[in-house]
Amino acid sequence: MDSILSSDLIKMRRAWFWRLVILFPLFIITLELGLMLMNWDQVQSELAHGKGYMIWSSMWTITYYSDFVGIHLLVTLLATILANMEHQARTWKLILSMPVSRVQLYLTKCFWLIVGVLTSRILLMLAYVIIGIAMGAQDSLNWNRLFSFTVFPVLAAFALMGVQLWLSMVMKNQAVSIVAGGIGAIIGIYGLNLSGGLEYNPWSLPFHILFNGLNMMTEPSYITMDPTLEWNWVFISIGMSVVLFVAGAFHLANKEVD
């Protein structure tokens, strides 16, 4: 499997994988900095009056609303790039004729997808820390809260990764997986109110964390208080992802490649 990991790493340097990993948090950070610059006088006034928590609250707001589509879009595009490295280069027959397990090949893609998504959100969290401290708001920094709205929501996206990677790997037309990811984001929001187990669909799981009433902020100062981390949604997502990753791997293993 080491050779497959190394091979993918080389291909990813030529693709947009790592650039997207960086661009997603960069876009959110740019929005945050732009908002702060537009309201610079107000920001300075808040800091002077000991309201540094307003900076963290602004970060929460920007991230919260961008996550309505951001998490699903990040997972969908990274999964598409990983699969398209093989589809576009038409290397499937060559790769699968080599003494390489198809299951190992698929699980390697799973590994890189997880690494890419988590890296993107960790970069966002670290960038927020740098901005907050540079602005002088370190006294109101709550690490648990920062983790809860940057990295924590994507921990419930493992099942989503399983679905999107499966679609991208077995379907040559990547438009299908991209459309599925877009529609899935809409389904995910409305799926929160479903019952009979349908509320546990892969697209809704990140939203169960995102829209948790216990973690909503109606008052900026709440940003300094510890959030409620509902790990049950993360464990459900991880459990579903194991099934989806294995199912996708065996589907590819038994699929005829053109």
Secondary structure as GFF3:
##gff-version 3
##sequence-region A 1 258
A	DSSP	alpha_helix	2	14	.	.	.	ID=ss1
A	DSSP	alpha_helix	17	38	.	.	.	ID=ss2
A	DSSP	alpha_helix	40	48	.	.	.	ID=ss3
A	DSSP	alpha_helix	53	87	.	.	.	ID=ss4
A	DSSP	alpha_helix	92	97	.	.	.	ID=ss5
A	DSSP	alpha_helix	102	134	.	.	.	ID=ss6
A	DSSP	three_ten_helix	138	140	.	.	.	ID=ss7
A	DSSP	alpha_helix	143	150	.	.	.	ID=ss8
A	DSSP	alpha_helix	152	155	.	.	.	ID=ss9
A	DSSP	alpha_helix	158	170	.	.	.	ID=ss10
A	DSSP	alpha_helix	174	190	.	.	.	ID=ss11
A	DSSP	three_ten_helix	191	193	.	.	.	ID=ss12
A	DSSP	three_ten_helix	198	200	.	.	.	ID=ss13
A	DSSP	alpha_helix	205	210	.	.	.	ID=ss14
A	DSSP	three_ten_helix	213	215	.	.	.	ID=ss15
A	DSSP	three_ten_helix	220	224	.	.	.	ID=ss16
A	DSSP	alpha_helix	231	253	.	.	.	ID=ss17
###
